[in-house]
């Protein structure tokens, strides 16, 4: 559980995955908090597959890709040094599936 600025409680999870390189990890997150601050001000939106993704760029690299459902928001975060390419970020985000 996490709390927003108004002390409202939200369910959340984070999965940390290794790229296979020393110290290089990316993350997959989900929360019922519909507007977490990390997802303020997307660079753009793109319809990819069944979802409309908000993309957040750092220069030419995608830093975060997110999509929303009626009950939650989910996103993929690149490594700290942005080792994942834009194609990899898009492919990982497209591969996410809701369970349950």
Jmol script that loads the backbone (N, CA, C; Angstrom):
load data "model"
ATOM      1  N   UNK A   1       0.834  -1.186   0.000  1.00  0.00           N
ATOM      2  CA  UNK A   1       0.000   0.000   0.000  1.00  0.00           C
ATOM      3  C   UNK A   1       0.873   1.242   0.000  1.00  0.00           C
ATOM      4  N   UNK A   2       0.390   2.261  -0.685  1.00  0.00           N
ATOM      5  CA  UNK A   2       1.044   3.565  -0.696  1.00  0.00           C
ATOM      6  C   UNK A   2      -0.018   4.617  -0.414  1.00  0.00           C
ATOM      7  N   UNK A   3       0.424   5.784  -0.020  1.00  0.00           N
ATOM      8  CA  UNK A   3      -0.490   6.871   0.315  1.00  0.00           C
ATOM      9  C   UNK A   3      -0.232   8.062  -0.595  1.00  0.00           C
ATOM     10  N   UNK A   4      -1.326   8.691  -1.045  1.00  0.00           N
ATOM     11  CA  UNK A   4      -1.173   9.884  -1.866  1.00  0.00           C
ATOM     12  C   UNK A   4      -1.027  11.108  -0.968  1.00  0.00           C
ATOM     13  N   UNK A   5      -0.995  12.287  -1.582  1.00  0.00           N
ATOM     14  CA  UNK A   5      -0.772  13.527  -0.826  1.00  0.00           C
ATOM     15  C   UNK A   5      -1.887  13.834   0.166  1.00  0.00           C
ATOM     16  N   UNK A   6      -3.081  13.269  -0.100  1.00  0.00           N
ATOM     17  CA  UNK A   6      -4.224  13.470   0.797  1.00  0.00           C
ATOM     18  C   UNK A   6      -4.372  12.342   1.806  1.00  0.00           C
ATOM     19  N   UNK A   7      -3.344  11.508   1.905  1.00  0.00           N
ATOM     20  CA  UNK A   7      -3.305  10.368   2.829  1.00  0.00           C
ATOM     21  C   UNK A   7      -4.325   9.287   2.475  1.00  0.00           C
ATOM     22  N   UNK A   8      -4.748   9.259   1.210  1.00  0.00           N
ATOM     23  CA  UNK A   8      -5.617   8.185   0.742  1.00  0.00           C
ATOM     24  C   UNK A   8      -4.752   6.969   0.421  1.00  0.00           C
ATOM     25  N   UNK A   9      -5.224   5.821   0.802  1.00  0.00           N
ATOM     26  CA  UNK A   9      -4.478   4.574   0.637  1.00  0.00           C
ATOM     27  C   UNK A   9      -4.758   3.962  -0.745  1.00  0.00           C
ATOM     28  N   UNK A  10      -3.689   3.459  -1.380  1.00  0.00           N
ATOM     29  CA  UNK A  10      -3.817   2.815  -2.689  1.00  0.00           C
ATOM     30  C   UNK A  10      -2.994   1.539  -2.693  1.00  0.00           C
ATOM     31  N   UNK A  11      -3.499   0.546  -3.400  1.00  0.00           N
ATOM     32  CA  UNK A  11      -2.734  -0.684  -3.577  1.00  0.00           C
ATOM     33  C   UNK A  11      -1.691  -0.452  -4.657  1.00  0.00           C
ATOM     34  N   UNK A  12      -0.552  -1.106  -4.531  1.00  0.00           N
ATOM     35  CA  UNK A  12       0.523  -0.914  -5.501  1.00  0.00           C
ATOM     36  C   UNK A  12       1.462  -2.113  -5.488  1.00  0.00           C
ATOM     37  N   UNK A  13       2.158  -2.278  -6.598  1.00  0.00           N
ATOM     38  CA  UNK A  13       3.222  -3.275  -6.653  1.00  0.00           C
ATOM     39  C   UNK A  13       4.330  -2.760  -7.561  1.00  0.00           C
ATOM     40  N   UNK A  14       5.504  -3.340  -7.425  1.00  0.00           N
ATOM     41  CA  UNK A  14       6.647  -3.037  -8.290  1.00  0.00           C
ATOM     42  C   UNK A  14       7.419  -4.329  -8.493  1.00  0.00           C
ATOM     43  N   UNK A  15       7.736  -4.590  -9.741  1.00  0.00           N
ATOM     44  CA  UNK A  15       8.564  -5.725 -10.115  1.00  0.00           C
ATOM     45  C   UNK A  15       9.872  -5.147 -10.649  1.00  0.00           C
ATOM     46  N   UNK A  16      10.987  -5.620 -10.141  1.00  0.00           N
ATOM     47  CA  UNK A  16      12.301  -5.156 -10.587  1.00  0.00           C
ATOM     48  C   UNK A  16      12.946  -6.289 -11.377  1.00  0.00           C
ATOM     49  N   UNK A  17      13.414  -5.956 -12.578  1.00  0.00           N
ATOM     50  CA  UNK A  17      14.006  -6.957 -13.459  1.00  0.00           C
ATOM     51  C   UNK A  17      15.393  -6.522 -13.892  1.00  0.00           C
ATOM     52  N   UNK A  18      16.265  -7.479 -14.059  1.00  0.00           N
ATOM     53  CA  UNK A  18      17.627  -7.207 -14.496  1.00  0.00           C
ATOM     54  C   UNK A  18      17.712  -7.260 -16.013  1.00  0.00           C
ATOM     55  N   UNK A  19      18.516  -6.388 -16.583  1.00  0.00           N
ATOM     56  CA  UNK A  19      18.785  -6.441 -18.022  1.00  0.00           C
ATOM     57  C   UNK A  19      19.828  -7.500 -18.332  1.00  0.00           C
ATOM     58  N   UNK A  20      20.474  -8.018 -17.310  1.00  0.00           N
ATOM     59  CA  UNK A  20      21.566  -8.963 -17.490  1.00  0.00           C
ATOM     60  C   UNK A  20      22.928  -8.297 -17.375  1.00  0.00           C
ATOM     61  N   UNK A  21      22.933  -6.962 -17.365  1.00  0.00           N
ATOM     62  CA  UNK A  21      24.168  -6.209 -17.176  1.00  0.00           C
ATOM     63  C   UNK A  21      24.290  -5.830 -15.702  1.00  0.00           C
ATOM     64  N   UNK A  22      25.496  -5.805 -15.177  1.00  0.00           N
ATOM     65  CA  UNK A  22      25.704  -5.470 -13.771  1.00  0.00           C
ATOM     66  C   UNK A  22      25.079  -4.123 -13.424  1.00  0.00           C
ATOM     67  N   UNK A  23      24.214  -4.118 -12.413  1.00  0.00           N
ATOM     68  CA  UNK A  23      23.630  -2.882 -11.907  1.00  0.00           C
ATOM     69  C   UNK A  23      22.554  -2.263 -12.777  1.00  0.00           C
ATOM     70  N   UNK A  24      22.121  -2.945 -13.826  1.00  0.00           N
ATOM     71  CA  UNK A  24      21.113  -2.386 -14.732  1.00  0.00           C
ATOM     72  C   UNK A  24      19.767  -3.078 -14.523  1.00  0.00           C
ATOM     73  N   UNK A  25      18.832  -2.346 -13.931  1.00  0.00           N
ATOM     74  CA  UNK A  25      17.512  -2.875 -13.623  1.00  0.00           C
ATOM     75  C   UNK A  25      16.444  -1.944 -14.165  1.00  0.00           C
ATOM     76  N   UNK A  26      15.350  -2.545 -14.635  1.00  0.00           N
ATOM     77  CA  UNK A  26      14.180  -1.751 -15.022  1.00  0.00           C
ATOM     78  C   UNK A  26      13.006  -2.225 -14.190  1.00  0.00           C
ATOM     79  N   UNK A  27      11.915  -1.488 -14.226  1.00  0.00           N
ATOM     80  CA  UNK A  27      10.802  -1.814 -13.350  1.00  0.00           C
ATOM     81  C   UNK A  27       9.461  -1.806 -14.048  1.00  0.00           C
ATOM     82  N   UNK A  28       8.548  -2.599 -13.491  1.00  0.00           N
ATOM     83  CA  UNK A  28       7.147  -2.604 -13.900  1.00  0.00           C
ATOM     84  C   UNK A  28       6.347  -2.301 -12.651  1.00  0.00           C
ATOM     85  N   UNK A  29       5.492  -1.313 -12.741  1.00  0.00           N
ATOM     86  CA  UNK A  29       4.717  -0.864 -11.595  1.00  0.00           C
ATOM     87  C   UNK A  29       3.233  -0.846 -11.921  1.00  0.00           C
ATOM     88  N   UNK A  30       2.420  -0.952 -10.888  1.00  0.00           N
ATOM     89  CA  UNK A  30       0.980  -0.802 -11.015  1.00  0.00           C
ATOM     90  C   UNK A  30       0.423  -0.275  -9.715  1.00  0.00           C
ATOM     91  N   UNK A  31      -0.612   0.558  -9.809  1.00  0.00           N
ATOM     92  CA  UNK A  31      -1.236   1.087  -8.607  1.00  0.00           C
ATOM     93  C   UNK A  31      -2.681   1.509  -8.892  1.00  0.00           C
ATOM     94  N   UNK A  32      -3.478   1.482  -7.872  1.00  0.00           N
ATOM     95  CA  UNK A  32      -4.843   1.983  -7.984  1.00  0.00           C
ATOM     96  C   UNK A  32      -4.890   3.508  -7.852  1.00  0.00           C
ATOM     97  N   UNK A  33      -3.768   4.126  -7.534  1.00  0.00           N
ATOM     98  CA  UNK A  33      -3.659   5.590  -7.497  1.00  0.00           C
ATOM     99  C   UNK A  33      -3.639   6.040  -8.958  1.00  0.00           C
ATOM    100  N   UNK A  34      -4.709   6.641  -9.412  1.00  0.00           N
ATOM    101  CA  UNK A  34      -4.894   6.940 -10.829  1.00  0.00           C
ATOM    102  C   UNK A  34      -3.973   8.038 -11.361  1.00  0.00           C
ATOM    103  N   UNK A  35      -3.465   8.912 -10.482  1.00  0.00           N
ATOM    104  CA  UNK A  35      -2.631  10.022 -10.938  1.00  0.00           C
ATOM    105  C   UNK A  35      -1.375  10.196 -10.089  1.00  0.00           C
ATOM    106  N   UNK A  36      -0.501   9.186 -10.027  1.00  0.00           N
ATOM    107  CA  UNK A  36       0.726   9.353  -9.239  1.00  0.00           C
ATOM    108  C   UNK A  36       1.618  10.423  -9.882  1.00  0.00           C
ATOM    109  N   UNK A  37       2.356  11.169  -9.081  1.00  0.00           N
ATOM    110  CA  UNK A  37       3.172  12.268  -9.607  1.00  0.00           C
ATOM    111  C   UNK A  37       4.167  11.871 -10.694  1.00  0.00           C
ATOM    112  N   UNK A  38       4.687  10.654 -10.657  1.00  0.00           N
ATOM    113  CA  UNK A  38       5.654  10.238 -11.681  1.00  0.00           C
ATOM    114  C   UNK A  38       5.033  10.284 -13.076  1.00  0.00           C
ATOM    115  N   UNK A  39       3.705  10.238 -13.155  1.00  0.00           N
ATOM    116  CA  UNK A  39       3.046  10.225 -14.455  1.00  0.00           C
ATOM    117  C   UNK A  39       2.448  11.580 -14.837  1.00  0.00           C
ATOM    118  N   UNK A  40       2.880  12.636 -14.167  1.00  0.00           N
ATOM    119  CA  UNK A  40       2.500  13.985 -14.586  1.00  0.00           C
ATOM    120  C   UNK A  40       3.236  14.329 -15.881  1.00  0.00           C
ATOM    121  N   UNK A  41       2.587  15.022 -16.762  1.00  0.00           N
ATOM    122  CA  UNK A  41       3.195  15.624 -17.956  1.00  0.00           C
ATOM    123  C   UNK A  41       3.839  14.638 -18.925  1.00  0.00           C
ATOM    124  N   UNK A  42       3.040  13.745 -19.527  1.00  0.00           N
ATOM    125  CA  UNK A  42       3.619  12.869 -20.550  1.00  0.00           C
ATOM    126  C   UNK A  42       4.102  13.676 -21.750  1.00  0.00           C
ATOM    127  N   UNK A  43       5.097  13.146 -22.438  1.00  0.00           N
ATOM    128  CA  UNK A  43       5.593  13.782 -23.657  1.00  0.00           C
ATOM    129  C   UNK A  43       4.561  13.665 -24.768  1.00  0.00           C
ATOM    130  N   UNK A  44       3.975  12.461 -24.911  1.00  0.00           N
ATOM    131  CA  UNK A  44       2.933  12.252 -25.911  1.00  0.00           C
ATOM    132  C   UNK A  44       2.131  11.014 -25.557  1.00  0.00           C
ATOM    133  N   UNK A  45       1.133  10.714 -26.392  1.00  0.00           N
ATOM    134  CA  UNK A  45       0.331   9.503 -26.250  1.00  0.00           C
ATOM    135  C   UNK A  45       0.313   8.789 -27.588  1.00  0.00           C
ATOM    136  N   UNK A  46       0.348   7.463 -27.536  1.00  0.00           N
ATOM    137  CA  UNK A  46       0.302   6.652 -28.747  1.00  0.00           C
ATOM    138  C   UNK A  46      -0.582   5.440 -28.511  1.00  0.00           C
ATOM    139  N   UNK A  47      -1.443   5.145 -29.468  1.00  0.00           N
ATOM    140  CA  UNK A  47      -2.227   3.919 -29.440  1.00  0.00           C
ATOM    141  C   UNK A  47      -1.336   2.804 -29.963  1.00  0.00           C
ATOM    142  N   UNK A  48      -1.083   1.811 -29.131  1.00  0.00           N
ATOM    143  CA  UNK A  48      -0.256   0.673 -29.500  1.00  0.00           C
ATOM    144  C   UNK A  48      -1.000  -0.577 -29.051  1.00  0.00           C
ATOM    145  N   UNK A  49      -1.408  -1.406 -29.980  1.00  0.00           N
ATOM    146  CA  UNK A  49      -2.178  -2.586 -29.622  1.00  0.00           C
ATOM    147  C   UNK A  49      -3.518  -2.188 -29.029  1.00  0.00           C
ATOM    148  N   UNK A  50      -3.832  -2.744 -27.867  1.00  0.00           N
ATOM    149  CA  UNK A  50      -5.125  -2.501 -27.224  1.00  0.00           C
ATOM    150  C   UNK A  50      -5.133  -1.331 -26.258  1.00  0.00           C
ATOM    151  N   UNK A  51      -4.000  -0.668 -26.079  1.00  0.00           N
ATOM    152  CA  UNK A  51      -3.917   0.400 -25.078  1.00  0.00           C
ATOM    153  C   UNK A  51      -3.412   1.701 -25.683  1.00  0.00           C
ATOM    154  N   UNK A  52      -3.812   2.784 -25.060  1.00  0.00           N
ATOM    155  CA  UNK A  52      -3.221   4.078 -25.365  1.00  0.00           C
ATOM    156  C   UNK A  52      -2.151   4.324 -24.314  1.00  0.00           C
ATOM    157  N   UNK A  53      -0.926   4.455 -24.754  1.00  0.00           N
ATOM    158  CA  UNK A  53       0.208   4.627 -23.852  1.00  0.00           C
ATOM    159  C   UNK A  53       0.610   6.090 -23.769  1.00  0.00           C
ATOM    160  N   UNK A  54       0.918   6.534 -22.559  1.00  0.00           N
ATOM    161  CA  UNK A  54       1.561   7.823 -22.363  1.00  0.00           C
ATOM    162  C   UNK A  54       3.060   7.538 -22.347  1.00  0.00           C
ATOM    163  N   UNK A  55       3.794   8.293 -23.169  1.00  0.00           N
ATOM    164  CA  UNK A  55       5.243   8.108 -23.226  1.00  0.00           C
ATOM    165  C   UNK A  55       5.918   9.324 -22.618  1.00  0.00           C
ATOM    166  N   UNK A  56       6.965   9.061 -21.856  1.00  0.00           N
ATOM    167  CA  UNK A  56       7.734  10.098 -21.161  1.00  0.00           C
ATOM    168  C   UNK A  56       9.173   9.968 -21.628  1.00  0.00           C
ATOM    169  N   UNK A  57       9.631  10.951 -22.361  1.00  0.00           N
ATOM    170  CA  UNK A  57      10.977  10.900 -22.934  1.00  0.00           C
ATOM    171  C   UNK A  57      11.964  11.678 -22.084  1.00  0.00           C
ATOM    172  N   UNK A  58      13.209  11.235 -22.132  1.00  0.00           N
ATOM    173  CA  UNK A  58      14.365  11.956 -21.609  1.00  0.00           C
ATOM    174  C   UNK A  58      15.279  12.112 -22.813  1.00  0.00           C
ATOM    175  N   UNK A  59      15.198  13.243 -23.490  1.00  0.00           N
ATOM    176  CA  UNK A  59      15.903  13.394 -24.762  1.00  0.00           C
ATOM    177  C   UNK A  59      15.227  12.511 -25.794  1.00  0.00           C
ATOM    178  N   UNK A  60      16.006  11.623 -26.417  1.00  0.00           N
ATOM    179  CA  UNK A  60      15.462  10.725 -27.439  1.00  0.00           C
ATOM    180  C   UNK A  60      15.038   9.370 -26.880  1.00  0.00           C
ATOM    181  N   UNK A  61      15.355   9.116 -25.629  1.00  0.00           N
ATOM    182  CA  UNK A  61      15.045   7.815 -25.012  1.00  0.00           C
ATOM    183  C   UNK A  61      13.739   7.875 -24.227  1.00  0.00           C
ATOM    184  N   UNK A  62      12.982   6.782 -24.305  1.00  0.00           N
ATOM    185  CA  UNK A  62      11.784   6.664 -23.478  1.00  0.00           C
ATOM    186  C   UNK A  62      12.223   6.335 -22.062  1.00  0.00           C
ATOM    187  N   UNK A  63      11.837   7.170 -21.115  1.00  0.00           N
ATOM    188  CA  UNK A  63      12.138   6.952 -19.698  1.00  0.00           C
ATOM    189  C   UNK A  63      11.037   6.091 -19.069  1.00  0.00           C
ATOM    190  N   UNK A  64       9.760   6.377 -19.399  1.00  0.00           N
ATOM    191  CA  UNK A  64       8.607   5.674 -18.819  1.00  0.00           C
ATOM    192  C   UNK A  64       7.534   5.522 -19.895  1.00  0.00           C
ATOM    193  N   UNK A  65       6.841   4.375 -19.881  1.00  0.00           N
ATOM    194  CA  UNK A  65       5.641   4.166 -20.700  1.00  0.00           C
ATOM    195  C   UNK A  65       4.540   3.693 -19.776  1.00  0.00           C
ATOM    196  N   UNK A  66       3.362   4.336 -19.874  1.00  0.00           N
ATOM    197  CA  UNK A  66       2.257   4.027 -18.961  1.00  0.00           C
ATOM    198  C   UNK A  66       0.948   3.841 -19.719  1.00  0.00           C
ATOM    199  N   UNK A  67       0.049   3.055 -19.131  1.00  0.00           N
ATOM    200  CA  UNK A  67      -1.322   3.001 -19.628  1.00  0.00           C
ATOM    201  C   UNK A  67      -2.274   2.902 -18.452  1.00  0.00           C
ATOM    202  N   UNK A  68      -3.503   3.339 -18.694  1.00  0.00           N
ATOM    203  CA  UNK A  68      -4.516   3.400 -17.642  1.00  0.00           C
ATOM    204  C   UNK A  68      -5.680   2.478 -17.969  1.00  0.00           C
ATOM    205  N   UNK A  69      -6.262   1.945 -16.908  1.00  0.00           N
ATOM    206  CA  UNK A  69      -7.509   1.206 -17.005  1.00  0.00           C
ATOM    207  C   UNK A  69      -8.518   1.942 -16.126  1.00  0.00           C
ATOM    208  N   UNK A  70      -9.762   1.530 -16.141  1.00  0.00           N
ATOM    209  CA  UNK A  70     -10.729   2.218 -15.271  1.00  0.00           C
ATOM    210  C   UNK A  70     -10.383   2.155 -13.782  1.00  0.00           C
ATOM    211  N   UNK A  71      -9.598   1.150 -13.372  1.00  0.00           N
ATOM    212  CA  UNK A  71      -9.319   0.979 -11.946  1.00  0.00           C
ATOM    213  C   UNK A  71      -7.878   1.221 -11.529  1.00  0.00           C
ATOM    214  N   UNK A  72      -6.956   1.315 -12.488  1.00  0.00           N
ATOM    215  CA  UNK A  72      -5.539   1.389 -12.107  1.00  0.00           C
ATOM    216  C   UNK A  72      -4.709   2.010 -13.225  1.00  0.00           C
ATOM    217  N   UNK A  73      -3.438   2.185 -12.916  1.00  0.00           N
ATOM    218  CA  UNK A  73      -2.459   2.659 -13.900  1.00  0.00           C
ATOM    219  C   UNK A  73      -1.224   1.767 -13.781  1.00  0.00           C
ATOM    220  N   UNK A  74      -0.599   1.492 -14.926  1.00  0.00           N
ATOM    221  CA  UNK A  74       0.536   0.587 -14.992  1.00  0.00           C
ATOM    222  C   UNK A  74       1.623   1.244 -15.832  1.00  0.00           C
ATOM    223  N   UNK A  75       2.899   1.000 -15.477  1.00  0.00           N
ATOM    224  CA  UNK A  75       3.970   1.583 -16.273  1.00  0.00           C
ATOM    225  C   UNK A  75       5.255   0.789 -16.181  1.00  0.00           C
ATOM    226  N   UNK A  76       6.087   1.022 -17.197  1.00  0.00           N
ATOM    227  CA  UNK A  76       7.421   0.443 -17.283  1.00  0.00           C
ATOM    228  C   UNK A  76       8.404   1.590 -17.144  1.00  0.00           C
ATOM    229  N   UNK A  77       9.412   1.423 -16.275  1.00  0.00           N
ATOM    230  CA  UNK A  77      10.462   2.422 -16.087  1.00  0.00           C
ATOM    231  C   UNK A  77      11.771   1.886 -16.642  1.00  0.00           C
ATOM    232  N   UNK A  78      12.457   2.675 -17.445  1.00  0.00           N
ATOM    233  CA  UNK A  78      13.748   2.298 -17.997  1.00  0.00           C
ATOM    234  C   UNK A  78      14.788   2.239 -16.871  1.00  0.00           C
ATOM    235  N   UNK A  79      15.957   1.702 -17.172  1.00  0.00           N
ATOM    236  CA  UNK A  79      17.033   1.661 -16.189  1.00  0.00           C
ATOM    237  C   UNK A  79      17.505   3.089 -15.889  1.00  0.00           C
ATOM    238  N   UNK A  80      18.258   3.257 -14.822  1.00  0.00           N
ATOM    239  CA  UNK A  80      18.747   4.593 -14.469  1.00  0.00           C
ATOM    240  C   UNK A  80      19.578   5.212 -15.576  1.00  0.00           C
ATOM    241  N   UNK A  81      20.308   4.383 -16.309  1.00  0.00           N
ATOM    242  CA  UNK A  81      21.144   4.900 -17.396  1.00  0.00           C
ATOM    243  C   UNK A  81      20.481   4.714 -18.765  1.00  0.00           C
ATOM    244  N   UNK A  82      19.186   4.372 -18.746  1.00  0.00           N
ATOM    245  CA  UNK A  82      18.378   4.225 -19.960  1.00  0.00           C
ATOM    246  C   UNK A  82      18.988   3.245 -20.954  1.00  0.00           C
ATOM    247  N   UNK A  83      19.352   2.067 -20.456  1.00  0.00           N
ATOM    248  CA  UNK A  83      19.958   1.039 -21.306  1.00  0.00           C
ATOM    249  C   UNK A  83      18.952   0.396 -22.253  1.00  0.00           C
ATOM    250  N   UNK A  84      17.667   0.373 -21.873  1.00  0.00           N
ATOM    251  CA  UNK A  84      16.670  -0.208 -22.770  1.00  0.00           C
ATOM    252  C   UNK A  84      16.405   0.756 -23.918  1.00  0.00           C
ATOM    253  N   UNK A  85      16.366   0.223 -25.131  1.00  0.00           N
ATOM    254  CA  UNK A  85      16.080   1.047 -26.302  1.00  0.00           C
ATOM    255  C   UNK A  85      14.593   1.395 -26.333  1.00  0.00           C
ATOM    256  N   UNK A  86      14.235   2.346 -27.161  1.00  0.00           N
ATOM    257  CA  UNK A  86      12.818   2.691 -27.306  1.00  0.00           C
ATOM    258  C   UNK A  86      12.014   1.481 -27.772  1.00  0.00           C
ATOM    259  N   UNK A  87      12.556   0.709 -28.700  1.00  0.00           N
ATOM    260  CA  UNK A  87      11.870  -0.494 -29.182  1.00  0.00           C
ATOM    261  C   UNK A  87      11.652  -1.482 -28.038  1.00  0.00           C
ATOM    262  N   UNK A  88      12.667  -1.682 -27.189  1.00  0.00           N
ATOM    263  CA  UNK A  88      12.518  -2.588 -26.051  1.00  0.00           C
ATOM    264  C   UNK A  88      11.459  -2.081 -25.077  1.00  0.00           C
ATOM    265  N   UNK A  89      11.464  -0.790 -24.804  1.00  0.00           N
ATOM    266  CA  UNK A  89      10.458  -0.218 -23.895  1.00  0.00           C
ATOM    267  C   UNK A  89       9.050  -0.431 -24.451  1.00  0.00           C
ATOM    268  N   UNK A  90       8.871  -0.185 -25.732  1.00  0.00           N
ATOM    269  CA  UNK A  90       7.560  -0.384 -26.359  1.00  0.00           C
ATOM    270  C   UNK A  90       7.165  -1.854 -26.298  1.00  0.00           C
ATOM    271  N   UNK A  91       8.080  -2.747 -26.620  1.00  0.00           N
ATOM    272  CA  UNK A  91       7.770  -4.179 -26.603  1.00  0.00           C
ATOM    273  C   UNK A  91       7.427  -4.678 -25.201  1.00  0.00           C
ATOM    274  N   UNK A  92       8.164  -4.216 -24.199  1.00  0.00           N
ATOM    275  CA  UNK A  92       7.850  -4.624 -22.821  1.00  0.00           C
ATOM    276  C   UNK A  92       6.479  -4.097 -22.421  1.00  0.00           C
ATOM    277  N   UNK A  93       6.207  -2.826 -22.701  1.00  0.00           N
ATOM    278  CA  UNK A  93       4.908  -2.245 -22.346  1.00  0.00           C
ATOM    279  C   UNK A  93       3.774  -2.965 -23.061  1.00  0.00           C
ATOM    280  N   UNK A  94       3.949  -3.283 -24.326  1.00  0.00           N
ATOM    281  CA  UNK A  94       2.910  -3.996 -25.092  1.00  0.00           C
ATOM    282  C   UNK A  94       2.679  -5.402 -24.557  1.00  0.00           C
ATOM    283  N   UNK A  95       3.696  -5.996 -23.965  1.00  0.00           N
ATOM    284  CA  UNK A  95       3.566  -7.382 -23.488  1.00  0.00           C
ATOM    285  C   UNK A  95       2.827  -7.495 -22.159  1.00  0.00           C
ATOM    286  N   UNK A  96       2.619  -6.376 -21.465  1.00  0.00           N
ATOM    287  CA  UNK A  96       1.955  -6.443 -20.163  1.00  0.00           C
ATOM    288  C   UNK A  96       0.521  -6.905 -20.308  1.00  0.00           C
ATOM    289  N   UNK A  97       0.088  -7.779 -19.416  1.00  0.00           N
ATOM    290  CA  UNK A  97      -1.265  -8.302 -19.428  1.00  0.00           C
ATOM    291  C   UNK A  97      -1.860  -8.172 -18.037  1.00  0.00           C
ATOM    292  N   UNK A  98      -3.124  -7.805 -18.002  1.00  0.00           N
ATOM    293  CA  UNK A  98      -3.850  -7.750 -16.733  1.00  0.00           C
ATOM    294  C   UNK A  98      -4.226  -9.167 -16.337  1.00  0.00           C
ATOM    295  N   UNK A  99      -4.059  -9.471 -15.064  1.00  0.00           N
ATOM    296  CA  UNK A  99      -4.379 -10.796 -14.550  1.00  0.00           C
ATOM    297  C   UNK A  99      -5.548 -10.663 -13.585  1.00  0.00           C
ATOM    298  N   UNK A 100      -6.504 -11.543 -13.735  1.00  0.00           N
ATOM    299  CA  UNK A 100      -7.637 -11.548 -12.808  1.00  0.00           C
ATOM    300  C   UNK A 100      -8.827 -10.781 -13.272  1.00  0.00           C
TER     301      UNK A 100
END
end "model"
wireframe off; spacefill off
backbone 0.3
color backbone group
